């Protein structure tokens, strides 16, 4: 059935990876799931808590996912990540970060994984991306 939730994150990232070392994100999720399928959307707002963009308008993102369970505990499908830019000042598509992934959710043990291979579909996106997300349920 239907589900929804909210997640708040605080981050400290090494300067070699991110100019804005300290940040926060507010992530929403809304979706639908049954025994075989999951469809979801994640609106995201992110704020710089230090550096030159501290106090600026938040960055907006929107992610989508569709996955189908192919064997017990393994679902595969596309995921689309869109880094849209500053709220109120969204740049054109070419300057936004859009990436399409083929991803797998693996839930077969004490630690779950989401792995994917992504291809950038806008000029500003990385050409190829490999992602791995670890999920440790409590």
HUKA-V848075 format. One record per backbone hydrogen bond with DSSP energy under -0.5 kcal/mol. CO is the residue of the C=O (numbers start at 1). NH is the residue of the N-H. E is the energy in kcal/mol with one decimal. If there is no record, write none. Layout:
co:CO nh:NH e:E
co:CO nh:NH e:E
//
This chain:
co:1 nh:33 e:-2.0
co:3 nh:31 e:-2.4
co:5 nh:29 e:-2.1
co:7 nh:27 e:-3.1
co:9 nh:25 e:-2.0
co:11 nh:23 e:-1.9
co:14 nh:17 e:-2.2
co:14 nh:18 e:-1.6
co:19 nh:21 e:-1.3
co:21 nh:13 e:-2.6
co:22 nh:49 e:-2.8
co:22 nh:50 e:-0.8
co:23 nh:11 e:-2.7
co:24 nh:47 e:-2.8
co:25 nh:9 e:-2.6
co:25 nh:27 e:-0.5
co:26 nh:45 e:-2.1
co:27 nh:7 e:-2.9
co:29 nh:5 e:-2.2
co:30 nh:41 e:-2.5
co:31 nh:3 e:-2.3
co:32 nh:39 e:-2.6
co:36 nh:69 e:-3.2
co:37 nh:34 e:-2.5
co:38 nh:67 e:-2.4
co:39 nh:32 e:-2.6
co:40 nh:65 e:-2.3
co:41 nh:30 e:-2.0
co:42 nh:63 e:-2.0
co:43 nh:28 e:-2.8
co:44 nh:61 e:-2.2
co:45 nh:26 e:-2.9
co:46 nh:59 e:-2.7
co:47 nh:24 e:-2.2
co:48 nh:55 e:-0.9
co:51 nh:54 e:-1.7
co:53 nh:56 e:-2.3
co:58 nh:87 e:-2.9
co:59 nh:46 e:-2.4
co:60 nh:84 e:-1.8
co:60 nh:85 e:-1.2
co:61 nh:44 e:-2.6
co:62 nh:82 e:-1.3
co:63 nh:42 e:-2.9
co:64 nh:80 e:-2.5
co:65 nh:40 e:-2.4
co:67 nh:38 e:-2.1
co:68 nh:76 e:-2.4
co:71 nh:74 e:-2.7
co:73 nh:107 e:-3.5
co:74 nh:70 e:-2.5
co:74 nh:71 e:-1.4
co:75 nh:105 e:-2.9
co:76 nh:68 e:-2.3
co:77 nh:103 e:-2.7
co:78 nh:66 e:-2.2
co:79 nh:101 e:-3.5
co:80 nh:64 e:-2.3
co:80 nh:82 e:-0.5
co:81 nh:83 e:-0.5
co:81 nh:99 e:-2.5
co:82 nh:62 e:-2.2
co:82 nh:84 e:-0.9
co:83 nh:97 e:-2.4
co:84 nh:91 e:-0.5
co:85 nh:60 e:-2.9
co:86 nh:89 e:-2.1
co:92 nh:95 e:-1.0
co:92 nh:96 e:-0.7
co:93 nh:96 e:-1.3
co:94 nh:124 e:-1.4
co:96 nh:98 e:-0.8
co:96 nh:124 e:-0.7
co:97 nh:83 e:-3.6
co:98 nh:121 e:-3.0
co:98 nh:122 e:-0.9
co:99 nh:81 e:-2.8
co:100 nh:119 e:-2.7
co:101 nh:79 e:-1.9
co:101 nh:103 e:-0.6
co:102 nh:117 e:-2.0
co:103 nh:77 e:-2.2
co:104 nh:106 e:-0.5
co:104 nh:115 e:-2.3
co:105 nh:75 e:-2.3
co:105 nh:107 e:-0.6
co:106 nh:113 e:-2.3
co:112 nh:135 e:-2.8
co:113 nh:106 e:-3.1
co:114 nh:133 e:-2.7
co:115 nh:104 e:-2.9
co:116 nh:118 e:-0.5
co:116 nh:131 e:-2.5
co:117 nh:102 e:-2.1
co:118 nh:129 e:-2.1
co:119 nh:100 e:-2.3
co:122 nh:125 e:-1.0
co:126 nh:120 e:-0.6
co:127 nh:120 e:-1.9
co:129 nh:118 e:-3.8
co:131 nh:116 e:-2.2
co:133 nh:114 e:-1.9
co:135 nh:112 e:-3.1
co:135 nh:137 e:-0.7
//
